[in-house]
Amino acid sequence: MMRGGITPEQSPHIASIAPAPIAERLRRELERHGITADVNDGYGLAVVSVWHSLIVWTDGAVIWWRVGWSRRRNRPVYAWHPASEPQQAANRVALRYANLRARDHTSAAASGPSRIAQRPGPTLLGGALP
């Protein structure tokens, strides 16, 4: 799989190891930023679920996450970082997380309260539970 124009086989600086320990180290590094994440692995990949629109993948050689959409190419755009540097990758993922949280907060504030939040709760007869 090609990311960033090179493959692990093409670069002596990218060494591939088992993806699950890399993902777990990334999760711990994200905790230092106050970010809670979950790790799942299988089929030669590990996934770190950070935010509803921020999923980080690793194959043991590189760590990558989606950063946008290319209208010209009609496909996602990804950022990547060598898996040998999970602390630096966590710094970059934390910046992306902060940007997404700020964007979600801004769009939610601009749209006003949701219809669900405006609905009254259930009415109880007599005002108390039986």
N, C-alpha and C positions, 0 to 999 in steps of 0.2 A: 504494500500500500504506500503510495507516495504522498507525503505531506511536506510543504515548504520547499519543494523542488528536489529533495534528496531522499533516498531510502536508507535504512540502517546499513544495508550491504555496501552502499556507496561511501559511507563516511566512517573512518576509523575512530571518530570521537563519539559515536553513538553505539553503546553496548547494550544488547538486549538481555534482560533478566526476567524472572517471573513477574507478571504484572500485578498480582495481588499485593505483594509487599510494597511495591511502589505506590499503589493506590492507597494503602493504609498509611504510609508515611505522608502522602499528600493530605489525607484527611486530618492527621495529627497536626500538620503544619497549618492547615486552615483553621483548626481549633485555636491556635495562637492568635488568629485574627478575629476570634469570636464567632466563627462560622461553623455551624453544625452540619455535618454531611454524613451520608451513608455510603458504604462500599459494597459492591456486589461483583462477583467474578465468575468466569466460566468461558469455555471455548477459546482460550488463549487471550482473552481480554479482561480488563477490570474497569468498572464504571464507578465514578464518584458522583453521587447525586447531591448537588449543592443547592440548587434553587429550581423552581418550576421551569425555568427556561435556561438553566445552566447545568449541563451534564458534561462531566470531564471523563475522557477515555484514556486508557493506556494499554499498550501492547507489550510493555516492558522496555521498549526502546525509546518511545516518545510519549508525551502527554499532550492531548489535544482537546479543544473545546470550540464550540461554535461562537463566532463573534458578529455574524451578520449574514446578509443575503446579497448575492451578486445578481442584479437584474439583468445585466448584460449576458452573463453565463447561465442564468436561471438555476442557480445552485447555492448551497450554503458556503460561507467563508469561514475558515477555521484558523485559529492561532495554535501554535504548538511550541513545545519546549522539550529539551532532552530529559528523559526520565532519570538520568543521573543527577539532576538538579531539582529535586522535588520542592525544596524550600523556595527557590526562585520562581518555580512554576506556581506555587501557592501564592506568592506575592502578586503575580499577574492575574491569577484566578480571583483573588480577593478584590482586585481593582475592578474586574469585570462584574463581580457580584455587587459591589457598591454601585456601579453604574446602572445595573439592571434594577436594583432595589429603588434607586432614586427615580428612575424612569417610571417604574410601576407606581410609586407613590405619587409622582406628579400627574400621571394619567388618571389615577383614581381620584385625586383631588379635583382635577379639571372636570371630570364627568359627574361629580356630585355623589351623594349617597346612593347606594344601590337600591333597586326596588324592593329587594328582600329586606333590607334594613328598615325600609319605611313601612312594611306591613306590621300590623299589630300582632302580638303574640296570641296564643290560644286563650279563649275566655273560659274561666271556670265558674260554674254555678256556685254561688255562695262565697266566691273569692278564696276558697281553700281546697286543697286536695282532699279527697275522701279518705 
